[in-house]
């Protein structure tokens, strides 16, 4: 009997979380949130007298989601959305690994019962929305057929790169393979106003780009031009055949909108564009460092007033800062 045959639900969840953190390099905060959501899922099973430590992963059933949704009705809508997104990603992962026959269409049908449409949802921060979108793209990657895998790898790499570099969509589309300095984790680009600039890449962005390029290796070798001159992110539609052509900004806009629509409630998805990722990039730097000048440099804004437009503080953040200063 193989290890996969005896794998339990709990063990499969551990492997999924390890996959998120160590294979595709998800943000540790996101992995922690998913871990919490999956722990809630395990408790929902135990409440139905099911022991996930003994139930084989092969028995995974979409009908269990009904118990989860019922137990989440007393929680905030944002929590319901986050936890069910985590569990849906786990189901897709198990199906993709071939550990269980999962009716993903039935799962998607059940998830439509979440409190999303026609309700005033507690507004998620932009960082949460961006991470939800990336998580949705990764979940789709876990289940795609071989023919669509290259496209899915590219999409995830693009979304993570937008989130972690602050690149404008036109700059991303103009990148060539030779632009990336892998040792220094950065690229030299010609940005807005035809100005040369350095853009830094996170470890997770580079990891996703490497996965995409590795899957593209044979196609790259069939091109007449030098490897370095090929687009970093290429089209993979039928019209291009085996040619590697650069993406257009419009294509990236459609890509972002597609995953936003899958990951977010309609009213939130409608407001998401590639520039939302750049907005989040600037806001995250200010939030984590408190240094708006650092954010200005990283975003390559000529005037700090431009950076300031991205850095809105909530009343709660102002309250917290005030108390730290005056109520020590």
C-alpha positions in Angstrom: 0.0 0.0 0.0 1.5 3.3 -1.1 2.0 6.3 1.2 -0.5 8.3 -0.8 -3.1 5.6 -0.3 -2.8 5.8 3.5 -2.6 9.6 3.6 -5.1 11.1 6.0 -7.0 14.4 5.8 -4.7 16.0 8.4 -1.6 14.8 6.7 -2.8 16.1 3.3 -3.5 19.5 4.9 0.1 19.6 6.3 1.4 18.9 2.8 -0.8 21.6 1.3 0.5 24.2 3.8 4.1 23.0 3.2 3.5 23.4 -0.6 2.2 27.0 -0.1 5.1 28.0 2.1 8.1 26.1 0.8 7.3 25.3 -2.9 5.5 28.4 -4.2 6.8 30.8 -1.5 3.5 32.3 -0.3 3.6 35.2 2.2 4.0 33.7 5.7 1.0 35.8 6.9 -1.1 34.3 4.2 0.0 30.8 5.1 -0.8 31.5 8.7 -4.3 32.7 7.7 -4.9 29.6 5.6 -3.7 27.4 8.4 -6.3 29.0 10.7 -9.0 28.5 8.1 -8.1 24.8 7.6 -8.0 24.3 11.4 -11.6 25.6 11.5 -12.4 23.1 8.8 -11.0 20.2 10.8 -13.0 21.3 13.8 -16.1 21.3 11.7 -15.4 17.7 10.7 -14.9 16.7 14.3 -18.2 18.3 15.2 -19.8 15.8 12.8 -18.0 12.9 14.6 -15.4 12.6 11.8 -11.8 12.2 12.8 -9.5 13.8 10.2 -6.5 12.1 11.7 -7.9 8.8 10.6 -10.1 9.6 7.6 -8.1 8.9 4.3 -7.6 11.8 2.0 -9.2 9.7 -0.7 -12.5 10.1 1.1 -12.5 13.9 0.8 -16.0 15.0 0.0 -17.4 18.3 -1.2 -20.5 17.7 0.8 -18.4 18.4 3.9 -18.4 22.0 2.8 -22.1 22.3 3.8 -21.1 21.8 7.4 -18.3 24.3 7.1 -20.6 27.0 5.6 -23.2 26.4 8.3 -20.7 26.8 11.1 -19.4 30.0 9.5 -22.7 31.8 9.4 -22.1 33.3 12.8 -18.7 34.7 11.8 -17.9 37.9 9.8 -18.4 37.6 6.1 -14.7 38.4 5.5 -13.7 35.4 7.7 -16.2 33.2 5.9 -14.6 34.2 2.6 -11.0 33.7 3.8 -11.6 30.3 5.4 -13.6 28.9 2.5 -11.0 30.2 0.1 -8.3 28.3 2.1 -10.4 25.1 2.1 -11.2 25.4 -1.6 -7.5 25.7 -2.4 -6.9 22.6 -0.3 -9.6 20.7 -2.3 -8.0 21.7 -5.6 -4.6 20.7 -4.4 -5.8 17.2 -3.3 -7.5 16.8 -6.7 -4.4 18.0 -8.5 -2.2 15.5 -6.7 -4.6 12.7 -7.6 -5.2 11.8 -4.0 -9.0 12.0 -4.3 -11.7 12.3 -6.9 -13.1 15.7 -6.1 -16.2 17.1 -7.8 -14.8 20.7 -8.2 -17.9 21.8 -10.1 -20.0 20.8 -7.1 -17.6 22.6 -4.8 -17.9 25.8 -6.7 -21.7 25.5 -6.6 -21.7 25.1 -2.9 -19.3 28.1 -2.4 -21.8 30.3 -4.2 -23.8 30.0 -1.0 -21.3 32.2 0.8 -22.6 35.6 1.9 -21.2 37.6 -0.9 -23.9 39.0 -3.2 -26.2 41.8 -2.2 -24.5 42.4 1.2 -22.3 45.1 2.6 -19.1 43.3 3.3 -16.5 44.5 5.8 -14.0 46.1 3.4 -10.9 44.1 3.0 -7.6 46.0 2.9 -6.0 46.1 -0.6 -3.2 43.8 0.6 -5.8 41.2 1.5 -7.5 41.5 -1.9 -4.2 41.2 -3.8 -3.2 38.1 -1.8 -6.7 36.6 -2.4 -6.2 37.1 -6.1 -2.8 35.5 -6.1 -4.2 32.6 -4.0 -7.0 32.0 -6.5 -4.5 31.9 -9.4 -2.4 29.4 -7.5 -5.4 27.3 -6.8 -6.2 27.3 -10.5 -2.6 26.3 -11.3 -2.9 23.3 -8.9 -5.7 21.8 -11.1 -5.0 22.8 -14.7 -4.5 20.3 -17.5 -1.0 19.9 -19.0 -2.0 21.9 -22.1 -2.9 24.9 -19.9 -0.1 24.7 -17.4 2.3 27.0 -19.1 -0.4 29.7 -19.2 -1.3 29.2 -15.6 2.4 29.4 -14.5 2.8 32.6 -16.4 -0.3 34.1 -14.8 0.8 33.4 -11.3 4.3 34.8 -12.0 2.8 38.0 -13.4 0.5 38.5 -10.5 3.2 38.0 -7.9 5.7 40.2 -9.9 3.1 43.0 -10.0 2.5 42.7 -6.3 6.2 42.5 -5.2 7.9 44.9 -7.6 5.6 47.8 -8.1 6.1 47.6 -11.8 3.8 49.5 -14.0 1.9 47.2 -16.4 3.7 48.8 -19.5 7.1 48.2 -17.8 6.2 44.5 -17.0 5.2 43.9 -20.6 8.5 45.4 -21.9 10.7 43.1 -19.8 13.1 40.8 -21.7 14.9 37.8 -20.2 18.2 39.6 -20.3 16.8 42.4 -18.1 16.8 40.2 -15.0 20.0 40.1 -12.9 19.3 36.9 -11.0 22.3 37.3 -8.7 21.2 40.7 -7.5 17.5 40.0 -7.7 16.8 43.1 -9.8 16.2 44.5 -13.3 17.3 47.6 -15.0 14.3 49.1 -16.9 13.4 52.1 -18.9 10.5 53.5 -17.0 8.1 56.4 -17.1 9.6 59.4 -19.0 12.2 57.2 -20.6 14.2 57.2 -17.4 16.5 54.3 -16.5 15.6 52.7 -13.2 16.3 49.7 -11.0 13.5 47.4 -9.9 14.0 44.9 -7.2 12.4 41.4 -7.2 11.3 39.4 -4.1 12.4 35.8 -3.7 8.9 34.5 -4.3 8.6 36.6 -7.5 11.9 35.1 -8.8 10.8 31.6 -7.8 7.6 31.9 -9.8 9.4 33.4 -12.8 11.9 30.6 -12.8 9.1 28.0 -12.7 7.5 29.6 -15.7 10.7 29.9 -17.7 11.6 26.3 -16.9 8.3 25.2 -18.3 8.9 27.4 -21.4 12.4 26.1 -22.1 11.7 24.0 -25.2 9.6 26.8 -26.7 12.4 29.3 -26.0 14.9 27.0 -27.8 12.7 27.0 -30.9 12.9 30.8 -31.4 15.2 32.4 -34.0 16.3 35.3 -31.8 18.8 35.2 -29.0 17.5 33.9 -25.6 18.1 37.2 -23.8 16.0 39.1 -26.2 12.9 37.0 -25.7 10.0 38.6 -23.7 10.1 37.6 -20.0 6.3 37.2 -20.1 5.0 36.0 -23.4 1.7 35.4 -25.1 0.5 31.8 -25.2 -2.6 32.0 -27.4 -3.3 30.0 -30.5 -2.7 33.0 -32.8 1.0 33.1 -31.9 1.6 29.4 -32.7 5.1 28.6 -31.5 6.3 32.2 -31.6 7.0 34.0 -28.4 5.5 37.5 -28.6 5.4 40.1 -25.7 2.2 40.7 -23.9 0.1 43.9 -24.3 -1.0 45.9 -21.3 -4.6 45.2 -22.3 -3.9 41.4 -22.0 -2.5 41.9 -18.5 -5.5 44.0 -17.5 -7.8 41.2 -18.7 -5.7 38.6 -16.8 -5.9 40.6 -13.5 -9.7 41.2 -13.9 -10.2 37.5 -14.6 -8.6 36.3 -11.3 -10.1 39.2 -9.4 -13.5 38.2 -10.5 -12.9 34.6 -9.3 -11.4 35.6 -6.0 -13.4 38.6 -4.8 -17.1 39.7 -4.5 -18.2 41.5 -7.6 -18.2 45.0 -6.2 -14.6 44.6 -5.0 -13.4 42.9 -8.2 -14.8 45.7 -10.3 -12.3 48.1 -8.7 -9.2 46.0 -9.2 -6.7 46.8 -12.0 -3.0 46.1 -12.5 -2.4 49.5 -10.9 -4.1 48.3 -7.8 -1.0 46.0 -7.3 1.3 49.0 -7.6 -0.9 50.9 -5.1 -0.6 48.0 -2.7 3.1 47.8 -3.2 3.6 51.5 -2.1 1.2 51.2 0.8 2.9 48.0 2.1 6.3 49.7 2.2 5.0 52.7 4.1 3.0 50.5 6.5 6.0 48.2 7.2 8.7 50.8 7.4 7.0 54.0 8.2 9.3 55.6 5.7 7.5 57.4 2.9 10.8 58.5 1.2 11.8 54.8 0.9 8.4 54.1 -0.7 9.0 57.0 -3.1 12.4 55.6 -4.2 11.0 52.0 -4.5 8.0 53.2 -6.6 10.2 55.6 -8.6 8.0 58.6 -8.1 9.6 61.9 -9.1 7.5 63.9 -6.6 6.8 62.7 -3.0 3.3 64.1 -3.4 2.5 61.3 -5.8 3.6 58.8 -3.2 1.4 60.5 -0.5 -1.7 59.8 -2.6 -1.1 56.1 -2.1 -0.6 56.2 1.7 -4.0 56.6 3.3 -4.2 55.9 7.0 -7.3 54.5 8.6 -8.8 56.1 11.7 -7.8 53.1 13.6 -4.2 53.5 12.6 -4.2 57.2 13.5 -5.8 56.3 16.9 -3.1 53.7 17.5 -0.3 56.0 16.7 -1.8 58.8 18.9 -2.1 56.4 21.9 1.5 55.3 21.4 2.7 58.9 21.5 0.5 60.5 24.2 -0.8 57.6 26.3 2.4 55.8 27.1 
